[in-house]
Amino acid sequence: MARGRKRYLTATMPDGYVKTIGPTADAFTHYWRIVAVLDNGKTEVFWGHTKSLAEARKLKGPAADGAKKRGWKSYQFEIAELVET
């Protein structure tokens, strides 16, 4: 991949949600998101992108810690591969 070339990257989550980032020249490979259910029934979504699957997987532990600290009723942590679009 040529450094400096701008492109769009798209991830499709298991529930069908599609997230596109860009234009970017960074070598992102995976998109992650946390969908947290709060005590009042509302949801919050946290997301980001990483340069490897291993880097994304490392965020699962901190997500569990965040759920305990914030008192979420439940949460889902998901990872999807980014593809150039």
C-alpha positions in Angstrom: 0.0 0.0 0.0 1.5 3.3 -1.0 2.1 5.6 1.9 0.2 8.8 1.6 -2.5 7.5 -0.7 -5.9 8.4 0.7 -8.7 5.8 0.7 -11.9 4.9 2.4 -12.2 1.9 4.7 -15.5 0.1 5.5 -16.5 -2.3 8.3 -19.8 -4.3 8.4 -20.8 -5.3 11.9 -22.7 -8.6 12.6 -26.0 -6.7 13.0 -25.6 -5.1 9.6 -24.4 -1.7 10.7 -21.9 -0.3 8.2 -19.1 2.1 9.3 -16.9 3.9 6.8 -13.8 5.9 7.8 -11.7 8.1 5.6 -10.2 9.4 3.6 -7.1 8.1 5.4 -3.6 7.1 4.6 -3.2 5.1 7.8 -2.9 1.3 7.7 -6.0 0.5 9.8 -7.2 -3.1 9.5 -10.0 -3.5 12.1 -12.9 -1.5 13.5 -14.2 -2.1 17.1 -17.2 -1.0 18.9 -18.8 -1.3 22.4 -22.5 -1.0 22.7 -23.3 -0.4 26.3 -26.7 -0.7 27.9 -27.1 1.8 30.8 -29.3 1.4 33.9 -31.9 3.7 32.5 -32.2 1.5 29.3 -30.4 3.9 27.0 -27.4 2.8 25.0 -24.0 4.4 24.5 -21.7 3.4 21.7 -17.9 3.7 21.8 -15.8 2.9 18.8 -12.4 3.1 17.2 -10.0 1.5 14.7 -6.7 -0.3 15.0 -3.8 -1.4 12.9 -4.1 -5.1 13.7 -6.6 -7.7 15.0 -4.3 -8.4 18.0 -4.5 -4.7 18.9 -8.3 -4.7 18.7 -8.5 -7.9 20.8 -6.4 -6.2 23.5 -9.3 -3.8 24.1 -11.7 -6.4 25.3 -10.2 -6.5 28.8 -10.4 -2.8 29.3 -14.0 -2.9 28.0 -15.0 -5.3 30.8 -13.2 -3.0 33.4 -15.1 0.0 32.0 -18.4 -1.8 32.3 -17.8 -2.5 36.0 -16.6 1.1 36.7 -19.5 2.7 34.8 -22.2 0.2 36.1 -23.4 -0.8 32.7 -26.3 -3.3 32.7 -24.7 -5.1 29.8 -22.4 -4.5 26.8 -21.3 -6.0 23.6 -17.7 -5.8 22.3 -17.4 -6.4 18.6 -14.6 -6.4 16.0 -14.9 -6.2 12.2 -12.3 -6.2 9.5 -11.9 -3.0 7.5 -11.9 -3.3 3.7 -11.0 -0.7 1.2 -14.0 0.8 -0.6 
